[in-house]
Amino acid sequence: VQLQASGGGLVQPGGSLRLSCAVSGFPLDDSAIGWFRRAPGKYREGLSCIRNSDGSTYYTDSAKGRFTVSRDNAKNTVYLQLNSLKPDDTAIYYCAATRRYSDFTIGIWVSQFEFWGQGTLVTVSS
């Protein structure tokens, strides 16, 4: 199983980026994909998750209103659209996968996911 996150870069405050997570090793519709980030000096934080069997999406407070998760099952790829970016959004962004059931309505946590990608750096700065 491999997950490859990409799409990070340098963006000005207020700008947007779209991150991609390419998944290989199992069909996307047999999994849930989560997005996390780790800012300098902070713990890894859950942002969003999509359950690919039915397309249900979940967001933590840090992501609601500005970030949107989506998928393309044909490409085995999940996306995270980042809008209205702020300097506090500067972090390494990771995608992760699980083939186990979790109740994401109560939270999106590192312990829910078995497979992880290497991350992509997002820097928000003028």
Secondary structure, 3 states (H helix, E strand, C coil): CEEEEECCEEECCCCCEEEEEEEECCCHHHCEEEEEEECCCCCCEEEEEEECCCCEEEECCCCCCCEEEEEEHHHCEEEEEECCCCHHHCEEEEEEEECCCCCHHHCCCHHHCCEECCCEEEEECC
